[in-house]
Amino acid sequence: MKTFVYIGKPPGTGARFPAFGSDSSFYTDHKKPTYFIRGRGTKPFKKKDWREEEIPDLAKPFTDAQWIAYADQYGDECAMQFFDCCDYSKPMAARQLRNPPKYETDWHDPANNQWFKTVFGAELMSFVDGFMLSIGNAYSLDVIKFENYLARYHGYPKNQDGSMAEFMEKKFGKATTERFCRLAFPFNYALENQKVNS
């Protein structure tokens, strides 16, 4: 992989970027050389501030540990180019690999997924709140999406009085509803437990 290492004045000295990556592009052969780095915009390329270096690719398939070792050596910006997801998702994938999202174990537990599918007839991961996962780095349920699903497939009367939890208790039972709430709304459940135990 062709990369450029910043050797100019601090801050940022030593930072490495792919010549053409998801968040960076270097146009050094243009009449007026420029480079682009997401979050910094497009700037004139000054050769004295950059050192061009070729680095080895990360061989696929790779483990999480191998990815982290490569990233530690060459930087996350370079390492995340080897993810198969779209460019928009790569920074989040890199961040989550280094800092796994909260409640990831519960949401990826095969037993929980099988239970959810048996009870509700759908995959648990199809209701993950993408905004919370991206911004809060935590798994939680997309309430609106799940509410619409309940209305369409399980007869939940969205426009009538009564909470979704009340409907679920009548439809699926109290134990099922409590397990659902622990899984779907871990923040709220942890907060309620704190109040009870305080």
Secondary structure, 3 states (H helix, E strand, C coil): CEEEEECCCCCCCCCEEECECCCEEEECCCCCCEEEECCCEEEECCHHHEEEEECCCCCCCCCHHHHHHHHHHHCHHHHHHHCCCCCCCHHHHHHHHHCCCECHHHHCCHHHHHHHHHHHCCCHHHHECHHHHHHHCECCECHHHHHHHHHHHHCCCCCCCCCHHHHHHHHHCHHHHHHHHHHHCHHHHHHHHHHHHC
